[in-house]
């Protein structure tokens, strides 16, 4: 149902609409302003207009108050030349960036949605349970990839919560729980100061009874969901790990990945800010329901389905739960998750669905589509990540790309204990290590080490801090993204040239026997044409890694002192207009003589050059193979006295020249401000 104002937008059989220039077969058609005020939109929303209700809900209280004659809504329709149909609709004030966005789907191509049917007002309604039960039954019985993780091994966590008759804690082995007969549900939730915790002094009591009156609403709802889905056992981290016993916590936290992986289903309190909110919510159905209408413009008449274009963004990505770091691996490792929020979402390795689209989201509304459309670091990696590693989608989407995507998302999330940075992702790292057949080194992979050293921090976009920083308590070497608090991004390594350095040795020291957990030390030995930069930088500018020349500092305002450049590789820029040299920026370690620490990434560029890059092999690989012949006492030398080797005499990058403060890179060698060439290799140790 549409109000008379919105109806007039789409029923214009005589309207001579103007098509703007095509971009990849698509263009935008812009209509004239709609003279409505905020109160008119509110009245239309209250009367049942689908467009107005979504727009009013999207604005929020603050932006609603500012609506007046100056904010007369305009509208934009996206036209696809290839299909001769509209594909998007936006409505919002012309003078602001506040627009509500819809994906337009030709009605004849859609047959698997709740068309023009309002959702129930409460997510605990029977209609919701019917959909949830159908999703789970279908996945358990027919989704091969969602069940492959179980294998032949039957396994149970150390402790479980028995919800069959009342609620109490059980120790799996002592209770004679048979793994092959005891499927269990896991819960993902947001902790608070009032979250009940298993402690040494209540362990015995809880094995007798866990009174529901002492549990937060989210835990009680989780117990009810477990029963209603036909299962007996539930696993909740705060109730199944002894929180004041370091030995138990270290042992159990190292197995948390397996706990979620082996669970039959994960239920997520996606919209709950704490345990008091519960899983189920009262909601206004109209703003989250899809609807259909006809568009009758001159020369074009067709029926369309209007669907929110940011379903995942508003429903999951920006939820309070998915800003919690531990939840990243809980979601990725569980084969199926039911997200409880204003709309219930289903997510498994073969199906992405919600109440509006119970049989599956159309291609244009999937999580993968939103990732491609927004290209944002805050987006979630899909549950199908194991398949993406096994069968990458293209040359630029190698098997390591999904790991970088996960890291980018993970670094946007918050941790109560900063020292858990590597621990909270260790379960995912273990699984990816098996898939890649690779060695995990402080958040990076040995076979892709040079590429992954190109991470940078995008300043000003961290979840809970204004500027990036390195915690005072050690948790990773400076060359690892895990050493910083900040939003980490990776450049697209398009047409990377030969390696300009060689990693001769990489080693980390773990606090336990789990190399994916907490660390107490680590270093890299690298052979490269390391050169002292001819300036002392206090740069405060934030730069785009592949579009500008300058330093991207790891820590805001912390690139002072004597700086050195360690060249890594030459790549194409994002748009292929020029070549970019990427170099680590290092400086002498403050407390350890003759060692260095990373402080940022240096980029050098030339505008307007054409590119001819390709996958090539350089001297770096040869030096790695010859490292066994290097004497042990050569490691850790400084910049003034060390062993030197001659650089490559020929490279394929002779056409490109890069310069910063008089220092240039050309023909595979440094050119100093005085014009002299410098190509001597040195072995340095990075801590």
Secondary structure, DSSP 8 states (H G I E B T S, - for coil): ---HHHHHHHEETT--------BTTEEEEE---B---HHHHHHHHHTT-HHHHHHHHHHHHHHHHT-SGGG-EEEEEEEETTTTEEEEEEEEETTSS-EEEEEEEEGGG--SS-TT----SBTTSHHHHHHHHHHHHHHHHH-HHHHTTTTT-----SEEEE-SSS-EEEETTTTT--GGG--EEEEE----TT-----TTTHHHHHH---GGGS-HHHHHHHHHHHHTT--EEE-HHHHS-TT-HHHHHHHHTTHHHHHHHSSEEEE-TT-SSTTS-S--B--SGGG--EEEEEEETTEEEEEEEEETTHHIIIIITSSGGGBHHHHHHHHHSSEEEE-SSS-EEEESS-EEESTTTT---GGGSHHHHHHHH--TTS---TTHHHHHHS-SBTTB-TTHHHHHHHHHHTTSB-SSGGGTTGGGHHHHHHHHHHHT--EETTEEGGGHHHHTT-EEETT--SS-SS-B--SS--S-TTSGGG-BSEEE----BT----SEEEEEEEEEESSS-TTS-EEEEEEEEEE--EE-SS---------TTTS-EEEESSTT---SS-EEEEEEEEE-TTSSSEEEEEEEEEE-SSSTT-EEEEEEEEEE-TT----------HHHHHHHTGGGS-GGGTT--SSS---EE--S--S-TT-EEEETTEEEETTEEE-TTS-EE-EEEEEEE-
